[in-house]
Structure formats: structure tokens, C-alpha cells
Amino acid sequence: MMAAVDSTVVLLALFPMAADLKSDLTMAWVVVAYLVVNTAMVLSLGRLADMYGRKSLYNIGFAIFTVGSALCGFASSGLPLVAFRVIQGIGAALLTSNSFAILSEAFPRSETGRAFGLQSIV
């Protein structure tokens, strides 16, 4: 849920951050960096999870995402904030690529559609 929410929740604080950091261009990258990294890495990280284990990579992704989120909170200027959003995007890609795979293993085939729907709603 957090990986999906975090892709757009930053929009709520974008204008105050732009005023504080005095950079509109950097603020655009705060949004774009997360989305680009997340989207670009989902397939390759999903394959890594197939090879090395979904649960362990999901947990690593959760840790990376949490650390990236904390670092974003401590960023004092635009460039570090963009870099920390990239870290968040990597963690989110690990979460996103593995969540549906874990659900498909945990539920019988007849229930996977329902499980995917509930995951998407959350």
C-alpha cells in the first residue's frame, strides 16, 4: 500500500517544498525520480525474486523503502531529496514486484483474482 500511496502523496506537499527549497524544477524531479525508478526496476527485481526468494526480497524492499522515507524526511535541500526518492523507488519496486507474486503463492488459483483485487483496493 505504501509504495502506491507514496507515488502521489508527495504532491500534497509539493508547493510548500518548492517555496522552501526555491526550485520548481527540482520539485518535478522529486515526483518523477520515484516513478521512473520504480517503473524501470519492477521487471528485473521481480526476476531476481524468482531466483533468490520473494519473501526475503520483499523484506529487503520494505527496509529500503523505510530508510528512503526516513532520509526524505531529513533532506535539507532539493538534490538530496531527489536522491532519497530514488532510494524509495528502489524499495517500492521490490515491494510492488513481489506483492502479487507472494499473493499468487499464498492463495489457491480460484481465489487469486479476489486476493489481487483486495490488494489493489488497499
Order of alpha helices (4+ residues) and beta strands (2+ residues): alpha-alpha-alpha-alpha-alpha-alpha
